[in-house]
């Protein structure tokens, strides 16, 4: 567990370095001198002269051809990779009985490097690189084929007693299974997925696997049916202690796919940020499509998704579509929130998607709900009413407890204002968790929201900024 924390910290540092190259002219970091790497093909970039300053650009995109597999000698995964289209490959392990899509290229934080003239140093640069599969004795790695490593470190002491580092060169390194498995080499492993494969025969062995992988205080939680019949997405139960005390430290997203009939579990960590951006601007992220594509052999596809129907609020002039697997109720929240507060609440078990609404001039508080605890993590956006609405996910003990769209600020559309949240209202807060599939469905519902251009009852003019009601207020 300590190794994971160390990697996460280095990962965040490298990300900050990459963004700082384009955002500012100075950067202070503390970094150990670069070490040599056995088995790595490295190309050194020398320190430029004052008149010759090379600026390495992004690596060229590879052609849409079959991607090779680097395989450990001690195991035969009997694998193959097929090209699906210009973007995707399909990795299939016949020996282990599963498949998963992966992108042919990705934006890598260490995909290139650039000379910073003002600093007199090389710095990392995000670039597009090929993606490759590496097979170990008990795991499959999906990782960049190459990366750049800073070298030739020079340090100087700053006025406040800190250390400032400069680098005279950087090396392009060809990734390898050995480098990915080296815990002292975060450059190779800071942006990849490691799919751990294990033979499991019963819940006791599954619980032991979770303890071994995530911490002694972790235990088997609910087994939630996945998109394949007979396959389950496993929840990990923590000990309820604060993050600084717990022996089940899960402050990142993880996936555990369990196929009892096949006596197989495959688990991998998604981390706290995107691992496989499609471009340097992060306009497309491949991670979730990869997760959704994972499939065990022999497991049948689940029943077709529930049909969608429409909800329409004629008084306020808005509508949306939703699957029939969700219940819908119009709720007056005067007792809990305040006079006139109203919402539409879509339910699926203990989970509720709450859509609070009002006209901009109405003296009423938008619907909200208090939360017992956790940390907010910004995780993408959802497209609603021609706006990119940010998603703030409440995470507690590694579990997603709630999603707050636009945090606690109203989302405006004409003279209407909306407050949106998705929460698991399980009375046992430790058990409450929002599956990714439910989050995706809620996002899709919000994407269908429409507001009438001229609602019949929309007579009141919108207030000025100084007259506007407060943003969504959450009450406990």
Secondary structure, 3 states (H helix, E strand, C coil): CHHHHHHHHHHHHHHHHHHHHHHCCCCCCCCCCCCCCCCCCEEEECCCCCCCCCCCCCCCCCCCCCCCEEECCCCCCCEEEEECCCCEEEEEECCCCEEEEEECEEEEEEEEEEEECCCCEEEEEEEEEEEEEEECCCEEEEEECEEEEEEEEEEEECCCCCEEEEEEEEEEEECCHHHHCCCCCHHHHCCEEEEEEEECCCHHHHHHHHHHHHCCCCEEEEEEECCECCEEEEEEECCCCCCCCCCCCCCCEEEEEEEHHHCEEEEEEEECCCCCECCCCCCCECHHHHHHHCEECCCCECCCCCCEEEEEECCCCEEEEEECCCEEEEEECCCCCCCCCEEEEEEECCEEEEEEEEECCCCCCCCCCCCCCCEEEEEEEEEECCEEEEEEEEEECCEEEEEEECCCCCEEECCEEEEEEEEECCCCCCCCCCCHHHHHHHHHHHCCCEECCCCCCCCCCCCCCCCCCCCCCCCC
